[in-house]
Amino acid sequence: MTVHVFFAVSGSLAKCGALGELCAWAEKRIAARQAKIIKILKARPGEPTARVVLEITEDGITGTPNGRQIALSRLKKALKNEQKEENSAI
């Protein structure tokens, strides 16, 4: 069984979670005009990169076969930015 981790990325922010949860988060941010496009990435354990699998815009959700790869180190930095944003909103 292969385990995947999904990330949603919007600019310098990122969120990690289940695919459905991330799609809902992305659609909410786009509807609130907080982002124009959000990319959903899939990572496998032990690999240094994650691949873009979906792009979410006002027009809907689009699959991206052979999507570009992003280093997990960049995603980890973006996750920290998201945590800071959530903490400042509290």
Residue pairs with C-beta under 8 A, 6 or more apart in sequence:
2 44
3 44
3 45
4 42
4 43
4 44
5 16
5 42
5 43
5 44
5 45
5 50
6 16
6 17
6 18
6 19
6 22
6 40
6 41
6 42
6 43
7 14
7 15
7 16
7 22
7 40
7 41
7 43
7 50
7 75
7 79
8 14
8 15
8 17
8 22
8 23
8 25
8 26
8 38
8 39
8 40
8 41
9 38
9 39
9 40
9 41
9 70
9 75
9 78
10 26
10 29
10 34
10 35
10 37
10 38
10 39
11 35
12 77
12 78
12 81
13 78
13 81
13 82
13 85
14 75
14 78
14 79
14 81
14 82
15 22
15 25
15 79
15 82
16 79
17 25
19 40
22 40
23 40
23 54
23 56
23 61
26 35
26 38
26 40
26 56
27 56
29 35
29 38
30 36
30 37
30 38
30 56
30 57
30 58
36 57
36 58
37 55
37 56
37 57
38 55
38 56
38 57
39 52
39 54
39 55
39 56
39 64
39 67
40 52
40 53
40 54
40 55
40 56
41 50
41 51
41 52
41 53
41 67
41 70
41 75
42 50
42 51
42 53
43 49
43 50
43 51
43 72
43 75
47 72
48 71
48 72
48 73
49 69
49 70
49 71
49 72
50 69
50 70
50 72
50 75
51 67
51 68
51 69
51 70
52 64
52 67
52 68
52 69
52 70
53 63
53 64
53 67
54 61
54 62
54 63
54 64
55 61
55 62
55 64
56 62
